[in-house]
Structure formats: C-alpha cells, structure tokens
Amino acid sequence: MPTLPKDEMETHLNMAGDDRDTWHVFSDAPVMQRKFESVGATLTRTAKDGHGKWYTLPTSQVSIRIGRKQLSDERKVELGDHMRRVRKLQEIT
C-alpha cells in the first residue's frame, strides 16, 4: 500500500446536530491516525484502499481554542514597563 503525498492527506472532524456528544473523525494521514489511536479514539472502520480510517471521539476529548493574541510593539513596551514597576514595588515591601 503506497502512502499518499502529504498535500493529499486530510483529516476531518464532524459533529452531527442530533448527537453533540460524539465527534466523527476521518483521516488518511498516518501521523494523525497514530495521534487519534494514542488518545483512545474508537476505530469504526478502515477504507478499502487502506489509507483512510474513521474514528469516534467523545466531545470531552476535543478542545476548540482561540489562538494567542497578537500584541502590538507599543503594547509589549507598556506591559514590560508595568512589570518593571511591579517588581520594584515588590522589592520595596
């Protein structure tokens, strides 16, 4: 079974509106398949060509987060000045 080129590998997470407790996952990327298996995802079927696998995961194992905020250079300077003032006050008391 030859592997797919990286630019053709995909991973999809789906949640049906009537079952908010389960994520249905498809991946044909071996790295992602190993990750899903390592966290205990339930393998539900394998594609006939051997590339793709379908898994289910409970909602509690999937986290959707907002990325880090990008700070402007001015805000970074303000925060640095603030931390220096706080440290000086801590040294005094």
Distance bins in CASP14 RR format, pairs under 12 A and 6 or more apart:
PFRMAT RR
TARGET T0000
AUTHOR 0000-0000-0000
RMODE 2
METHOD distances of the structure
MODEL  1
1 28 0 0 0 0 0 1 0 0 0 0 0
1 30 0 0 0 0 0 1 0 0 0 0 0
1 46 0 0 0 0 0 1 0 0 0 0 0
1 47 0 0 0 0 0 1 0 0 0 0 0
1 48 0 0 0 0 0 1 0 0 0 0 0
1 49 1 0 0 1 0 0 0 0 0 0 0
1 50 1 0 1 0 0 0 0 0 0 0 0
1 51 1 0 0 1 0 0 0 0 0 0 0
1 52 0 0 0 0 0 1 0 0 0 0 0
2 8 0 0 0 0 0 1 0 0 0 0 0
2 49 0 0 0 0 1 0 0 0 0 0 0
2 50 0 0 0 0 0 1 0 0 0 0 0
2 51 0 0 0 0 1 0 0 0 0 0 0
3 9 0 0 0 0 1 0 0 0 0 0 0
3 28 0 0 0 0 1 0 0 0 0 0 0
3 29 0 0 0 0 1 0 0 0 0 0 0
3 30 1 0 0 1 0 0 0 0 0 0 0
3 31 0 0 0 0 0 1 0 0 0 0 0
3 33 0 0 0 0 0 1 0 0 0 0 0
3 49 0 0 0 0 0 1 0 0 0 0 0
3 50 0 0 0 0 0 1 0 0 0 0 0
3 51 1 0 0 1 0 0 0 0 0 0 0
3 52 0 0 0 0 0 1 0 0 0 0 0
4 10 0 0 0 0 1 0 0 0 0 0 0
4 27 0 0 0 0 0 1 0 0 0 0 0
4 28 1 0 0 1 0 0 0 0 0 0 0
4 29 0 0 0 0 1 0 0 0 0 0 0
4 30 0 0 0 0 1 0 0 0 0 0 0
4 31 0 0 0 0 0 1 0 0 0 0 0
4 47 0 0 0 0 0 1 0 0 0 0 0
4 49 0 0 0 0 1 0 0 0 0 0 0
4 50 0 0 0 0 0 1 0 0 0 0 0
4 51 1 0 1 0 0 0 0 0 0 0 0
4 52 0 0 0 0 1 0 0 0 0 0 0
5 28 0 0 0 0 0 1 0 0 0 0 0
5 29 0 0 0 0 0 1 0 0 0 0 0
5 51 0 0 0 0 0 1 0 0 0 0 0
6 28 0 0 0 0 0 1 0 0 0 0 0
6 29 1 0 0 1 0 0 0 0 0 0 0
6 30 0 0 0 0 0 1 0 0 0 0 0
6 31 0 0 0 0 1 0 0 0 0 0 0
6 32 0 0 0 0 0 1 0 0 0 0 0
7 29 0 0 0 0 0 1 0 0 0 0 0
8 28 1 0 0 1 0 0 0 0 0 0 0
8 29 0 0 0 0 1 0 0 0 0 0 0
8 51 0 0 0 0 1 0 0 0 0 0 0
8 52 0 0 0 0 0 1 0 0 0 0 0
9 26 0 0 0 0 0 1 0 0 0 0 0
9 27 1 0 0 1 0 0 0 0 0 0 0
9 28 1 0 1 0 0 0 0 0 0 0 0
9 29 1 1 0 0 0 0 0 0 0 0 0
9 30 0 0 0 0 1 0 0 0 0 0 0
9 31 0 0 0 0 1 0 0 0 0 0 0
9 32 1 0 0 1 0 0 0 0 0 0 0
9 33 0 0 0 0 1 0 0 0 0 0 0
9 51 0 0 0 0 1 0 0 0 0 0 0
9 52 0 0 0 0 1 0 0 0 0 0 0
9 53 0 0 0 0 0 1 0 0 0 0 0
10 25 0 0 0 0 0 1 0 0 0 0 0
10 26 1 0 0 1 0 0 0 0 0 0 0
10 27 1 0 0 1 0 0 0 0 0 0 0
10 28 1 0 0 1 0 0 0 0 0 0 0
10 29 1 0 0 1 0 0 0 0 0 0 0
10 32 0 0 0 0 1 0 0 0 0 0 0
10 33 0 0 0 0 0 1 0 0 0 0 0
10 47 0 0 0 0 0 1 0 0 0 0 0
10 51 0 0 0 0 0 1 0 0 0 0 0
10 52 0 0 0 0 1 0 0 0 0 0 0
10 53 0 0 0 0 0 1 0 0 0 0 0
11 23 0 0 0 0 0 1 0 0 0 0 0
11 24 0 0 0 0 0 1 0 0 0 0 0
11 25 1 0 0 1 0 0 0 0 0 0 0
11 26 1 0 0 1 0 0 0 0 0 0 0
11 27 1 0 1 0 0 0 0 0 0 0 0
11 28 1 0 0 1 0 0 0 0 0 0 0
11 29 1 0 1 0 0 0 0 0 0 0 0
11 30 0 0 0 0 0 1 0 0 0 0 0
11 31 0 0 0 0 1 0 0 0 0 0 0
11 32 1 0 1 0 0 0 0 0 0 0 0
11 33 0 0 0 0 1 0 0 0 0 0 0
11 34 0 0 0 0 0 1 0 0 0 0 0
11 35 0 0 0 0 1 0 0 0 0 0 0
11 36 0 0 0 0 1 0 0 0 0 0 0
11 41 0 0 0 0 0 1 0 0 0 0 0
11 52 0 0 0 0 1 0 0 0 0 0 0
11 53 0 0 0 0 0 1 0 0 0 0 0
11 54 0 0 0 0 0 1 0 0 0 0 0
11 55 0 0 0 0 0 1 0 0 0 0 0
12 23 0 0 0 0 0 1 0 0 0 0 0
12 24 0 0 0 0 1 0 0 0 0 0 0
12 25 1 0 0 1 0 0 0 0 0 0 0
12 26 1 0 1 0 0 0 0 0 0 0 0
12 27 1 0 0 1 0 0 0 0 0 0 0
12 28 0 0 0 0 1 0 0 0 0 0 0
12 29 0 0 0 0 0 1 0 0 0 0 0
12 32 0 0 0 0 0 1 0 0 0 0 0
12 36 0 0 0 0 0 1 0 0 0 0 0
12 52 0 0 0 0 0 1 0 0 0 0 0
12 53 0 0 0 0 0 1 0 0 0 0 0
12 54 0 0 0 0 1 0 0 0 0 0 0
12 55 0 0 0 0 0 1 0 0 0 0 0
13 22 0 0 0 0 0 1 0 0 0 0 0
13 23 1 0 1 0 0 0 0 0 0 0 0
13 24 1 0 0 1 0 0 0 0 0 0 0
13 25 1 0 1 0 0 0 0 0 0 0 0
13 26 0 0 0 0 1 0 0 0 0 0 0
13 27 0 0 0 0 1 0 0 0 0 0 0
13 32 0 0 0 0 0 1 0 0 0 0 0
13 36 0 0 0 0 0 1 0 0 0 0 0
13 41 0 0 0 0 0 1 0 0 0 0 0
13 54 0 0 0 0 0 1 0 0 0 0 0
13 55 0 0 0 0 1 0 0 0 0 0 0
13 56 0 0 0 0 0 1 0 0 0 0 0
13 57 0 0 0 0 1 0 0 0 0 0 0
13 59 0 0 0 0 0 1 0 0 0 0 0
13 61 0 0 0 0 0 1 0 0 0 0 0
13 62 1 0 0 1 0 0 0 0 0 0 0
13 63 0 0 0 0 0 1 0 0 0 0 0
13 64 0 0 0 0 1 0 0 0 0 0 0
14 20 0 0 0 0 0 1 0 0 0 0 0
14 22 0 0 0 0 1 0 0 0 0 0 0
14 23 1 0 0 1 0 0 0 0 0 0 0
14 24 1 0 1 0 0 0 0 0 0 0 0
14 25 1 0 0 1 0 0 0 0 0 0 0
14 26 1 0 0 1 0 0 0 0 0 0 0
14 27 0 0 0 0 0 1 0 0 0 0 0
14 54 0 0 0 0 0 1 0 0 0 0 0
14 55 0 0 0 0 0 1 0 0 0 0 0
14 56 0 0 0 0 0 1 0 0 0 0 0
14 57 0 0 0 0 0 1 0 0 0 0 0
14 62 0 0 0 0 0 1 0 0 0 0 0
15 21 0 0 0 0 1 0 0 0 0 0 0
15 22 1 0 0 1 0 0 0 0 0 0 0
15 23 1 0 1 0 0 0 0 0 0 0 0
15 24 1 0 0 1 0 0 0 0 0 0 0
15 25 0 0 0 0 0 1 0 0 0 0 0
15 56 0 0 0 0 0 1 0 0 0 0 0
15 57 0 0 0 0 1 0 0 0 0 0 0
15 58 0 0 0 0 0 1 0 0 0 0 0
15 59 1 0 0 1 0 0 0 0 0 0 0
15 62 0 0 0 0 1 0 0 0 0 0 0
15 64 0 0 0 0 0 1 0 0 0 0 0
16 22 1 0 0 1 0 0 0 0 0 0 0
16 23 0 0 0 0 1 0 0 0 0 0 0
16 24 1 0 0 1 0 0 0 0 0 0 0
16 56 0 0 0 0 0 1 0 0 0 0 0
16 59 0 0 0 0 0 1 0 0 0 0 0
17 23 0 0 0 0 0 1 0 0 0 0 0
17 24 0 0 0 0 0 1 0 0 0 0 0
17 59 0 0 0 0 0 1 0 0 0 0 0
19 56 0 0 0 0 1 0 0 0 0 0 0
19 58 0 0 0 0 0 1 0 0 0 0 0
19 59 0 0 0 0 1 0 0 0 0 0 0
20 58 0 0 0 0 0 1 0 0 0 0 0
20 59 1 0 0 1 0 0 0 0 0 0 0
20 60 0 0 0 0 0 1 0 0 0 0 0
20 62 0 0 0 0 0 1 0 0 0 0 0
21 56 0 0 0 0 1 0 0 0 0 0 0
21 57 0 0 0 0 0 1 0 0 0 0 0
21 58 1 0 0 1 0 0 0 0 0 0 0
21 59 1 0 1 0 0 0 0 0 0 0 0
21 60 0 0 0 0 1 0 0 0 0 0 0
21 61 0 0 0 0 0 1 0 0 0 0 0
21 62 0 0 0 0 0 1 0 0 0 0 0
22 41 0 0 0 0 0 1 0 0 0 0 0
22 42 0 0 0 0 1 0 0 0 0 0 0
22 44 0 0 0 0 0 1 0 0 0 0 0
22 55 0 0 0 0 0 1 0 0 0 0 0
22 56 1 0 1 0 0 0 0 0 0 0 0
22 57 1 0 0 1 0 0 0 0 0 0 0
22 58 1 0 0 1 0 0 0 0 0 0 0
22 59 1 0 0 1 0 0 0 0 0 0 0
22 60 0 0 0 0 0 1 0 0 0 0 0
22 61 0 0 0 0 0 1 0 0 0 0 0
22 62 0 0 0 0 1 0 0 0 0 0 0
23 36 0 0 0 0 0 1 0 0 0 0 0
23 39 0 0 0 0 0 1 0 0 0 0 0
23 41 0 0 0 0 1 0 0 0 0 0 0
23 42 0 0 0 0 0 1 0 0 0 0 0
23 44 0 0 0 0 0 1 0 0 0 0 0
23 54 0 0 0 0 0 1 0 0 0 0 0
23 55 0 0 0 0 1 0 0 0 0 0 0
23 56 1 0 0 1 0 0 0 0 0 0 0
23 57 1 0 1 0 0 0 0 0 0 0 0
23 58 1 0 0 1 0 0 0 0 0 0 0
23 59 1 0 0 1 0 0 0 0 0 0 0
23 60 0 0 0 0 1 0 0 0 0 0 0
23 61 1 0 0 1 0 0 0 0 0 0 0
23 62 1 0 1 0 0 0 0 0 0 0 0
23 63 0 0 0 0 0 1 0 0 0 0 0
23 64 0 0 0 0 0 1 0 0 0 0 0
24 36 0 0 0 0 0 1 0 0 0 0 0
24 41 0 0 0 0 0 1 0 0 0 0 0
24 42 0 0 0 0 0 1 0 0 0 0 0
24 44 1 0 0 1 0 0 0 0 0 0 0
24 45 0 0 0 0 0 1 0 0 0 0 0
24 53 0 0 0 0 0 1 0 0 0 0 0
24 54 1 0 0 1 0 0 0 0 0 0 0
24 55 1 0 0 1 0 0 0 0 0 0 0
24 56 1 0 1 0 0 0 0 0 0 0 0
24 57 0 0 0 0 1 0 0 0 0 0 0
24 58 0 0 0 0 0 1 0 0 0 0 0
24 59 0 0 0 0 0 1 0 0 0 0 0
24 62 0 0 0 0 0 1 0 0 0 0 0
25 32 0 0 0 0 1 0 0 0 0 0 0
25 33 0 0 0 0 1 0 0 0 0 0 0
25 35 0 0 0 0 0 1 0 0 0 0 0
25 36 1 0 0 1 0 0 0 0 0 0 0
25 37 0 0 0 0 0 1 0 0 0 0 0
25 39 0 0 0 0 0 1 0 0 0 0 0
25 40 0 0 0 0 0 1 0 0 0 0 0
25 41 1 0 0 1 0 0 0 0 0 0 0
25 42 0 0 0 0 1 0 0 0 0 0 0
25 43 0 0 0 0 1 0 0 0 0 0 0
25 44 0 0 0 0 1 0 0 0 0 0 0
25 45 0 0 0 0 0 1 0 0 0 0 0
25 52 0 0 0 0 0 1 0 0 0 0 0
25 53 0 0 0 0 1 0 0 0 0 0 0
25 54 1 0 0 1 0 0 0 0 0 0 0
25 55 1 0 1 0 0 0 0 0 0 0 0
25 56 1 0 0 1 0 0 0 0 0 0 0
25 57 1 0 0 1 0 0 0 0 0 0 0
25 58 0 0 0 0 0 1 0 0 0 0 0
25 61 0 0 0 0 0 1 0 0 0 0 0
25 62 0 0 0 0 1 0 0 0 0 0 0
26 32 0 0 0 0 1 0 0 0 0 0 0
26 33 0 0 0 0 0 1 0 0 0 0 0
26 36 0 0 0 0 0 1 0 0 0 0 0
26 41 0 0 0 0 0 1 0 0 0 0 0
26 43 0 0 0 0 0 1 0 0 0 0 0
26 44 0 0 0 0 1 0 0 0 0 0 0
26 45 0 0 0 0 1 0 0 0 0 0 0
26 46 0 0 0 0 0 1 0 0 0 0 0
26 47 0 0 0 0 1 0 0 0 0 0 0
26 51 0 0 0 0 0 1 0 0 0 0 0
26 52 1 0 0 1 0 0 0 0 0 0 0
26 53 1 0 0 1 0 0 0 0 0 0 0
26 54 1 0 1 0 0 0 0 0 0 0 0
26 55 1 0 0 1 0 0 0 0 0 0 0
26 56 0 0 0 0 0 1 0 0 0 0 0
26 57 0 0 0 0 0 1 0 0 0 0 0
27 33 1 0 1 0 0 0 0 0 0 0 0
27 34 0 0 0 0 1 0 0 0 0 0 0
27 35 0 0 0 0 1 0 0 0 0 0 0
27 36 1 0 0 1 0 0 0 0 0 0 0
27 37 0 0 0 0 0 1 0 0 0 0 0
27 41 0 0 0 0 1 0 0 0 0 0 0
27 43 0 0 0 0 0 1 0 0 0 0 0
27 46 0 0 0 0 0 1 0 0 0 0 0
27 47 0 0 0 0 0 1 0 0 0 0 0
27 50 0 0 0 0 0 1 0 0 0 0 0
27 51 0 0 0 0 1 0 0 0 0 0 0
27 52 1 0 0 1 0 0 0 0 0 0 0
27 53 1 0 0 1 0 0 0 0 0 0 0
27 54 0 0 0 0 1 0 0 0 0 0 0
27 55 1 0 0 1 0 0 0 0 0 0 0
27 57 0 0 0 0 0 1 0 0 0 0 0
28 36 0 0 0 0 0 1 0 0 0 0 0
28 46 0 0 0 0 0 1 0 0 0 0 0
28 47 1 0 0 1 0 0 0 0 0 0 0
28 49 0 0 0 0 1 0 0 0 0 0 0
28 50 0 0 0 0 1 0 0 0 0 0 0
28 51 1 0 1 0 0 0 0 0 0 0 0
28 52 1 1 0 0 0 0 0 0 0 0 0
28 53 1 0 0 1 0 0 0 0 0 0 0
28 54 0 0 0 0 0 1 0 0 0 0 0
29 35 0 0 0 0 1 0 0 0 0 0 0
29 36 0 0 0 0 1 0 0 0 0 0 0
29 51 0 0 0 0 1 0 0 0 0 0 0
29 52 0 0 0 0 1 0 0 0 0 0 0
29 53 0 0 0 0 1 0 0 0 0 0 0
30 36 0 0 0 0 0 1 0 0 0 0 0
30 37 0 0 0 0 0 1 0 0 0 0 0
30 50 0 0 0 0 0 1 0 0 0 0 0
30 51 0 0 0 0 1 0 0 0 0 0 0
30 52 0 0 0 0 1 0 0 0 0 0 0
30 53 0 0 0 0 1 0 0 0 0 0 0
31 37 0 0 0 0 0 1 0 0 0 0 0
31 38 0 0 0 0 0 1 0 0 0 0 0
32 38 0 0 0 0 0 1 0 0 0 0 0
32 39 0 0 0 0 0 1 0 0 0 0 0
32 41 0 0 0 0 0 1 0 0 0 0 0
32 51 0 0 0 0 0 1 0 0 0 0 0
32 52 0 0 0 0 0 1 0 0 0 0 0
32 53 0 0 0 0 1 0 0 0 0 0 0
32 55 0 0 0 0 1 0 0 0 0 0 0
33 39 0 0 0 0 0 1 0 0 0 0 0
33 40 0 0 0 0 0 1 0 0 0 0 0
33 41 0 0 0 0 1 0 0 0 0 0 0
33 43 0 0 0 0 1 0 0 0 0 0 0
33 46 0 0 0 0 1 0 0 0 0 0 0
33 47 0 0 0 0 0 1 0 0 0 0 0
33 50 0 0 0 0 0 1 0 0 0 0 0
33 51 0 0 0 0 1 0 0 0 0 0 0
33 52 1 0 0 1 0 0 0 0 0 0 0
33 53 1 0 1 0 0 0 0 0 0 0 0
33 54 0 0 0 0 0 1 0 0 0 0 0
33 55 0 0 0 0 1 0 0 0 0 0 0
34 40 0 0 0 0 0 1 0 0 0 0 0
34 41 0 0 0 0 0 1 0 0 0 0 0
34 43 0 0 0 0 0 1 0 0 0 0 0
34 53 0 0 0 0 0 1 0 0 0 0 0
34 55 0 0 0 0 0 1 0 0 0 0 0
35 41 0 0 0 0 1 0 0 0 0 0 0
35 53 0 0 0 0 0 1 0 0 0 0 0
35 55 0 0 0 0 0 1 0 0 0 0 0
35 57 0 0 0 0 0 1 0 0 0 0 0
35 61 0 0 0 0 0 1 0 0 0 0 0
36 42 0 0 0 0 1 0 0 0 0 0 0
36 43 0 0 0 0 1 0 0 0 0 0 0
36 44 0 0 0 0 0 1 0 0 0 0 0
36 52 0 0 0 0 0 1 0 0 0 0 0
36 53 1 0 0 1 0 0 0 0 0 0 0
36 54 0 0 0 0 1 0 0 0 0 0 0
36 55 1 0 1 0 0 0 0 0 0 0 0
36 56 0 0 0 0 1 0 0 0 0 0 0
36 57 1 0 0 1 0 0 0 0 0 0 0
36 61 0 0 0 0 1 0 0 0 0 0 0
36 62 0 0 0 0 0 1 0 0 0 0 0
37 43 1 0 0 1 0 0 0 0 0 0 0
37 53 0 0 0 0 1 0 0 0 0 0 0
37 55 0 0 0 0 1 0 0 0 0 0 0
37 57 0 0 0 0 0 1 0 0 0 0 0
38 55 0 0 0 0 0 1 0 0 0 0 0
38 61 0 0 0 0 0 1 0 0 0 0 0
39 55 0 0 0 0 1 0 0 0 0 0 0
39 56 0 0 0 0 0 1 0 0 0 0 0
39 57 1 0 0 1 0 0 0 0 0 0 0
39 58 0 0 0 0 0 1 0 0 0 0 0
39 60 0 0 0 0 0 1 0 0 0 0 0
39 61 1 0 0 1 0 0 0 0 0 0 0
39 62 0 0 0 0 1 0 0 0 0 0 0
39 63 0 0 0 0 0 1 0 0 0 0 0
40 55 0 0 0 0 1 0 0 0 0 0 0
40 56 0 0 0 0 0 1 0 0 0 0 0
40 57 1 0 0 1 0 0 0 0 0 0 0
40 58 0 0 0 0 1 0 0 0 0 0 0
40 61 0 0 0 0 1 0 0 0 0 0 0
41 53 0 0 0 0 1 0 0 0 0 0 0
41 54 0 0 0 0 1 0 0 0 0 0 0
41 55 1 1 0 0 0 0 0 0 0 0 0
41 56 1 0 0 1 0 0 0 0 0 0 0
41 57 1 0 1 0 0 0 0 0 0 0 0
41 58 0 0 0 0 1 0 0 0 0 0 0
41 61 1 0 0 1 0 0 0 0 0 0 0
41 62 0 0 0 0 0 1 0 0 0 0 0
42 53 0 0 0 0 0 1 0 0 0 0 0
42 54 0 0 0 0 1 0 0 0 0 0 0
42 55 1 0 0 1 0 0 0 0 0 0 0
42 56 1 0 1 0 0 0 0 0 0 0 0
42 57 1 0 0 1 0 0 0 0 0 0 0
42 58 0 0 0 0 1 0 0 0 0 0 0
42 61 0 0 0 0 0 1 0 0 0 0 0
43 52 0 0 0 0 0 1 0 0 0 0 0
43 53 1 0 0 1 0 0 0 0 0 0 0
43 54 1 0 0 1 0 0 0 0 0 0 0
43 55 1 0 1 0 0 0 0 0 0 0 0
43 56 0 0 0 0 1 0 0 0 0 0 0
43 57 0 0 0 0 0 1 0 0 0 0 0
44 52 0 0 0 0 0 1 0 0 0 0 0
44 53 0 0 0 0 1 0 0 0 0 0 0
44 54 1 0 1 0 0 0 0 0 0 0 0
44 55 1 0 0 1 0 0 0 0 0 0 0
44 56 1 0 1 0 0 0 0 0 0 0 0
44 57 0 0 0 0 0 1 0 0 0 0 0
45 52 0 0 0 0 1 0 0 0 0 0 0
45 53 1 0 0 1 0 0 0 0 0 0 0
45 54 1 0 1 0 0 0 0 0 0 0 0
45 55 0 0 0 0 1 0 0 0 0 0 0
45 56 0 0 0 0 0 1 0 0 0 0 0
46 52 1 0 0 1 0 0 0 0 0 0 0
46 53 1 0 1 0 0 0 0 0 0 0 0
46 54 1 0 0 1 0 0 0 0 0 0 0
46 55 0 0 0 0 0 1 0 0 0 0 0
47 53 1 0 0 1 0 0 0 0 0 0 0
47 54 0 0 0 0 1 0 0 0 0 0 0
55 61 0 0 0 0 0 1 0 0 0 0 0
55 62 0 0 0 0 0 1 0 0 0 0 0
56 62 0 0 0 0 0 1 0 0 0 0 0
57 63 0 0 0 0 0 1 0 0 0 0 0
69 75 0 0 0 0 1 0 0 0 0 0 0
69 76 0 0 0 0 0 1 0 0 0 0 0
69 79 0 0 0 0 0 1 0 0 0 0 0
70 76 0 0 0 0 0 1 0 0 0 0 0
71 77 0 0 0 0 1 0 0 0 0 0 0
71 78 0 0 0 0 1 0 0 0 0 0 0
71 79 1 0 0 1 0 0 0 0 0 0 0
71 80 0 0 0 0 0 1 0 0 0 0 0
72 78 0 0 0 0 1 0 0 0 0 0 0
72 79 0 0 0 0 0 1 0 0 0 0 0
73 79 0 0 0 0 0 1 0 0 0 0 0
73 80 0 0 0 0 0 1 0 0 0 0 0
74 80 0 0 0 0 0 1 0 0 0 0 0
74 81 0 0 0 0 0 1 0 0 0 0 0
75 81 0 0 0 0 0 1 0 0 0 0 0
75 82 0 0 0 0 0 1 0 0 0 0 0
76 82 0 0 0 0 0 1 0 0 0 0 0
76 83 0 0 0 0 0 1 0 0 0 0 0
77 83 0 0 0 0 0 1 0 0 0 0 0
77 84 0 0 0 0 0 1 0 0 0 0 0
78 84 0 0 0 0 0 1 0 0 0 0 0
78 85 0 0 0 0 0 1 0 0 0 0 0
79 85 0 0 0 0 0 1 0 0 0 0 0
79 86 0 0 0 0 0 1 0 0 0 0 0
80 86 0 0 0 0 1 0 0 0 0 0 0
80 87 0 0 0 0 1 0 0 0 0 0 0
81 87 0 0 0 0 0 1 0 0 0 0 0
81 88 0 0 0 0 0 1 0 0 0 0 0
82 88 0 0 0 0 0 1 0 0 0 0 0
82 89 0 0 0 0 0 1 0 0 0 0 0
83 89 0 0 0 0 0 1 0 0 0 0 0
83 90 0 0 0 0 0 1 0 0 0 0 0
84 90 0 0 0 0 0 1 0 0 0 0 0
84 91 0 0 0 0 0 1 0 0 0 0 0
85 91 0 0 0 0 0 1 0 0 0 0 0
85 92 0 0 0 0 0 1 0 0 0 0 0
86 92 0 0 0 0 0 1 0 0 0 0 0
86 93 0 0 0 0 0 1 0 0 0 0 0
87 93 0 0 0 0 0 1 0 0 0 0 0
END
